[in-house]
Amino acid sequence: MADKKLPFLMYKNKPLVRVGDTLYYGNMSDKYVIQMQVEGSKKQGKLNLADKIIVNLMYTDPELKSRAKVVKKSEKHGLYNAMDIGSIWLERALSD
């Protein structure tokens, strides 16, 4: 079986990538990206659903230190709320 690169999951024409309990939304080649860290979850039936999520609007510049990269930060309950605010922040930041 040949190795094939799978395309990223897309949301509003931007990639959404999961690495463990962290999700990244946006293109790393752009000036900004959204980072969402799942801090807590709740059980619903057989599924664990993300409940407490820290949303960060961050610079993608690798030369900056971790704390200097964060432009905005918020805590949201539920993935939908985190994605909603994250996509708004990213659109506004990239339009400037």
N, CA, C and O of each residue as an XYZ file, in Angstrom:
384
protein
N       0.834     -1.168      0.000
C       0.000      0.000      0.000
C       0.888      1.243      0.000
O       1.772      1.372      0.847
N       0.667      2.127     -0.910
C       1.472      3.345     -1.027
C       1.035      4.365      0.017
O      -0.145      4.473      0.353
N       2.026      5.117      0.526
C       1.707      6.186      1.478
C       1.074      7.341      0.726
O       1.656      7.866     -0.223
N      -0.098      7.728      1.144
C      -0.794      8.855      0.533
C      -0.973      9.926      1.578
O      -1.312      9.637      2.725
N      -0.744     11.166      1.182
C      -0.997     12.267      2.087
C      -2.491     12.539      2.089
O      -3.095     12.793      1.047
N      -3.067     12.481      3.259
C      -4.485     12.781      3.376
C      -4.667     14.288      3.477
O      -3.888     14.959      4.154
N      -5.680     14.824      2.815
C      -5.906     16.260      2.926
C      -6.391     16.610      4.334
O      -7.009     15.792      5.016
N      -6.102     17.826      4.745
C      -6.550     18.281      6.059
C      -8.065     18.423      6.076
O      -8.685     18.680      5.044
N      -8.648     18.257      7.240
C     -10.040     18.580      7.439
C     -10.159     20.088      7.284
O      -9.369     20.832      7.866
N     -11.127     20.548      6.514
C     -11.275     21.977      6.250
C     -12.523     22.507      6.940
O     -13.549     21.829      6.994
N     -12.429     23.722      7.466
C     -13.559     24.420      8.064
C     -13.483     25.862      7.581
O     -12.510     26.564      7.855
N     -14.501     26.294      6.869
C     -14.544     27.642      6.289
C     -13.288     27.909      5.445
O     -12.678     28.974      5.544
N     -12.918     26.937      4.627
C     -11.795     27.013      3.694
C     -10.430     27.174      4.360
O      -9.498     27.680      3.735
N     -10.299     26.755      5.609
C      -9.018     26.771      6.300
C      -8.820     25.401      6.955
O      -9.789     24.778      7.390
N      -7.565     24.928      7.029
C      -7.317     23.610      7.618
C      -7.554     23.587      9.126
O      -7.299     24.564      9.830
N      -8.043     22.457      9.595
C      -8.259     22.198     11.014
C      -7.495     20.920     11.339
O      -7.820     19.850     10.825
N      -6.478     21.032     12.194
C      -5.582     19.918     12.485
C      -5.591     19.643     13.986
O      -5.512     20.566     14.797
N      -5.687     18.361     14.347
C      -5.668     17.956     15.751
C      -4.348     17.278     16.070
O      -3.899     16.389     15.346
N      -3.730     17.713     17.171
C      -2.519     17.086     17.687
C      -2.786     16.828     19.165
O      -2.663     17.739     19.983
N      -3.147     15.603     19.514
C      -3.501     15.270     20.891
C      -4.755     16.022     21.313
O      -5.799     15.907     20.671
N      -4.653     16.789     22.389
C      -5.779     17.581     22.881
C      -5.728     19.029     22.404
O      -6.396     19.893     22.972
N      -4.947     19.295     21.374
C      -4.819     20.643     20.827
C      -5.267     20.641     19.376
O      -4.910     19.752     18.603
N      -6.054     21.645     19.017
C      -6.497     21.814     17.634
C      -5.916     23.111     17.097
O      -5.872     24.119     17.803
N      -5.473     23.086     15.851
C      -4.971     24.277     15.179
C      -5.881     24.566     13.996
O      -6.201     23.676     13.209
N      -6.289     25.817     13.883
C      -7.191     26.230     12.809
C      -6.542     27.371     12.047
O      -6.241     28.418     12.620
N      -6.329     27.165     10.756
C      -5.736     28.186      9.901
C      -4.497     27.663      9.206
O      -4.022     26.562      9.486
N      -3.986     28.469      8.298
C      -2.785     28.121      7.541
C      -1.552     28.599      8.290
O      -1.487     29.759      8.696
N      -0.586     27.731      8.476
C       0.645     28.104      9.158
C       1.468     29.087      8.330
O       2.386     29.714      8.858
N       1.160     29.230      7.057
C       1.864     30.199      6.219
C       1.292     31.606      6.367
O       1.903     32.567      5.899
N       0.124     31.747      7.014
C      -0.461     33.059      7.277
C       0.189     33.671      8.515
O       0.957     33.009      9.214
N      -0.123     34.934      8.778
C       0.456     35.641      9.915
C      -0.102     35.131     11.250
O       0.600     35.139     12.262
N      -1.371     34.688     11.249
C      -2.031     34.240     12.476
C      -2.626     32.852     12.300
O      -2.893     32.408     11.184
N      -2.828     32.173     13.432
C      -3.506     30.885     13.476
C      -4.238     30.804     14.818
O      -3.857     31.473     15.778
N      -5.280     29.990     14.879
C      -6.006     29.764     16.124
C      -5.542     28.454     16.738
O      -5.442     27.438     16.050
N      -5.258     28.480     18.030
C      -4.907     27.275     18.784
C      -6.011     27.058     19.813
O      -6.370     27.979     20.546
N      -6.550     25.841     19.867
C      -7.588     25.500     20.840
C      -7.107     24.315     21.669
O      -6.863     23.233     21.135
N      -6.973     24.524     22.973
C      -6.506     23.482     23.874
C      -7.686     22.962     24.684
O      -8.345     23.724     25.391
N      -7.949     21.669     24.578
C      -9.033     21.047     25.336
C      -8.527     20.817     26.758
O      -7.616     20.020     26.983
N      -9.128     21.523     27.710
C      -8.715     21.443     29.111
C      -9.610     20.512     29.922
O      -9.206     20.031     30.981
N     -10.811     20.256     29.439
C     -11.723     19.385     30.163
C     -12.754     18.792     29.223
O     -13.036     19.351     28.163
N     -13.316     17.662     29.614
C     -14.328     17.018     28.785
C     -15.423     16.456     29.678
O     -15.250     16.308     30.888
N     -16.540     16.152     29.062
C     -17.642     15.532     29.799
C     -18.122     14.326     29.014
O     -17.991     14.268     27.791
N     -18.669     13.385     29.721
C     -19.149     12.133     29.131
C     -20.604     12.309     28.707
O     -21.445     12.747     29.492
N     -20.883     11.965     27.462
C     -22.260     11.958     26.975
C     -22.460     10.635     26.243
O     -21.989     10.449     25.121
N     -23.163      9.731     26.895
C     -23.293      8.386     26.336
C     -21.941      7.704     26.360
O     -21.302      7.625     27.410
N     -21.499      7.212     25.215
C     -20.202      6.559     25.116
C     -19.090      7.516     24.694
O     -17.924      7.125     24.633
N     -19.448      8.775     24.402
C     -18.475      9.734     23.893
C     -17.983     10.694     24.958
O     -18.727     11.065     25.865
N     -16.724     11.093     24.845
C     -16.185     12.185     25.639
C     -16.238     13.434     24.767
O     -15.628     13.473     23.699
N     -16.962     14.448     25.217
C     -17.090     15.694     24.470
C     -16.261     16.790     25.121
O     -16.260     16.942     26.343
N     -15.556     17.551     24.294
C     -14.767     18.669     24.805
C     -15.700     19.670     25.466
O     -16.704     20.076     24.882
N     -15.361     20.067     26.695
C     -16.210     21.005     27.422
C     -15.492     22.330     27.647
O     -15.981     23.376     27.222
N     -14.354     22.298     28.303
C     -13.596     23.515     28.587
C     -12.462     23.628     27.570
O     -11.598     22.754     27.494
N     -12.472     24.713     26.787
C     -11.478     24.894     25.732
C     -10.861     26.283     25.848
O     -11.577     27.279     25.955
N      -9.541     26.347     25.827
C      -8.815     27.614     25.815
C      -8.526     27.956     24.355
O      -7.903     27.174     23.638
N      -8.985     29.132     23.921
C      -8.824     29.583     22.533
C      -7.765     30.677     22.506
O      -7.858     31.647     23.258
N      -6.756     30.530     21.643
C      -5.689     31.519     21.489
C      -5.575     31.942     20.035
O      -5.498     31.097     19.143
N      -5.563     33.240     19.792
C      -5.171     33.776     18.487
C      -3.677     34.018     18.594
O      -3.225     34.760     19.467
N      -2.899     33.387     17.702
C      -1.448     33.412     17.830
C      -0.765     33.817     16.533
O      -1.259     33.553     15.437
N       0.400     34.472     16.689
C       1.284     34.698     15.549
C       1.915     33.367     15.165
O       2.131     32.513     16.025
N       2.209     33.183     13.889
C       2.868     31.954     13.440
C       4.384     32.121     13.316
O       5.076     31.176     12.938
N       4.901     33.291     13.625
C       6.329     33.571     13.516
C       7.130     32.671     14.455
O       6.973     32.772     15.672
N       7.988     31.790     13.923
C       8.746     30.870     14.787
C       9.830     31.568     15.614
O      10.352     30.981     16.562
N      10.171     32.798     15.272
C      11.207     33.532     16.006
C      10.702     34.071     17.349
O      11.506     34.366     18.233
N       9.388     34.203     17.509
C       8.817     34.731     18.746
C       8.776     33.661     19.825
O       8.662     32.472     19.528
N       8.870     34.089     21.084
C       8.723     33.171     22.210
C       7.258     32.834     22.382
O       6.393     33.560     21.893
N       6.967     31.737     23.075
C       5.598     31.236     23.225
C       4.635     32.283     23.757
O       3.548     32.451     23.204
N       5.004     32.983     24.807
C       4.103     33.978     25.399
C       3.906     35.179     24.486
O       2.836     35.786     24.499
N       4.901     35.533     23.705
C       4.799     36.687     22.809
C       3.918     36.378     21.600
O       3.437     37.298     20.938
N       3.704     35.110     21.309
C       2.888     34.728     20.159
C       1.400     34.959     20.385
O       0.669     35.215     19.428
N       0.936     34.874     21.620
C      -0.499     34.966     21.910
C      -0.966     36.419     21.801
O      -0.437     37.309     22.468
N      -1.970     36.639     20.942
C      -2.538     37.969     20.733
C      -3.817     38.122     21.550
O      -4.013     39.140     22.215
N      -4.686     37.117     21.502
C      -5.949     37.102     22.252
C      -6.123     35.724     22.874
O      -5.635     34.719     22.357
N      -6.839     35.706     24.007
C      -7.061     34.441     24.699
C      -8.449     34.461     25.326
O      -8.887     35.488     25.842
N      -9.142     33.318     25.279
C     -10.464     33.203     25.872
C     -10.715     31.756     26.269
O     -10.105     30.836     25.724
N     -11.616     31.565     27.221
C     -12.043     30.222     27.616
C     -13.494     30.049     27.197
O     -14.337     30.891     27.508
N     -13.790     28.965     26.496
C     -15.148     28.686     26.020
C     -15.574     27.297     26.471
O     -14.744     26.427     26.734
N     -16.871     27.113     26.554
C     -17.441     25.809     26.879
C     -18.055     25.220     25.620
O     -19.022     25.760     25.082
N     -17.500     24.128     25.159
C     -17.971     23.449     23.961
C     -17.151     23.816     22.736
O     -16.701     24.951     22.575
N     -16.972     22.830     21.884
C     -16.174     23.030     20.674
C     -16.832     24.014     19.715
O     -16.143     24.792     19.056
N     -18.154     23.988     19.632
C     -18.845     24.913     18.727
C     -18.543     26.360     19.106
O     -18.223     27.172     18.238
N     -18.641     26.689     20.386
C     -18.373     28.056     20.833
C     -16.921     28.455     20.587
O     -16.640     29.592     20.207
N     -15.998     27.515     20.804
C     -14.578     27.787     20.575
C     -14.301     28.017     19.089
O     -13.574     28.942     18.730
N     -14.874     27.186     18.233
C     -14.683     27.348     16.789
C     -15.311     28.648     16.293
O     -14.766     29.310     15.410
N     -16.452     29.007     16.864
C     -17.152     30.227     16.457
C     -16.298     31.457     16.732
O     -16.068     32.262     15.830
N     -15.826     31.613     17.958
C     -15.023     32.786     18.294
C     -13.668     32.736     17.594
O     -13.149     33.769     17.171
N     -13.096     31.544     17.472
C     -11.803     31.404     16.800
C     -11.855     31.802     15.335
O     -10.950     32.476     14.842
N     -12.899     31.393     14.639
C     -13.006     31.740     13.214
C     -13.233     33.235     13.033
O     -12.731     33.822     12.074
N     -13.984     33.864     13.943
C     -14.204     35.316     13.865
C     -12.890     36.052     14.106
O     -12.533     36.948     13.341
N     -12.169     35.681     15.165
C     -10.884     36.320     15.454
C      -9.914     36.184     14.291
O      -9.240     37.145     13.921
N      -9.843     34.971     13.707
C      -8.893     34.725     12.624
C      -9.241     35.534     11.390
O      -8.359     36.126     10.767
N     -10.516     35.566     11.029
C     -10.939     36.359      9.861
C     -10.591     37.833     10.042
O     -10.050     38.465      9.134
N     -10.898     38.370     11.201
C     -10.608     39.785     11.473
C      -9.108     40.078     11.467
O      -8.672     41.088     10.914
N      -8.326     39.201     12.079
C      -6.873     39.412     12.147
C      -6.242     39.343     10.759
O      -5.356     40.135     10.440
N      -6.690     38.408      9.943
C      -6.101     38.273      8.611
C      -6.575     39.351      7.643
O      -5.928     39.584      6.622
N      -7.687     40.010      7.939
C      -8.189     41.056      7.047
C      -7.490     42.389      7.281
O      -7.573     43.283      6.439
N      -6.793     42.539      8.428
C      -6.083     43.793      8.708
C      -4.823     43.918      7.904
O      -4.110     44.915      8.023
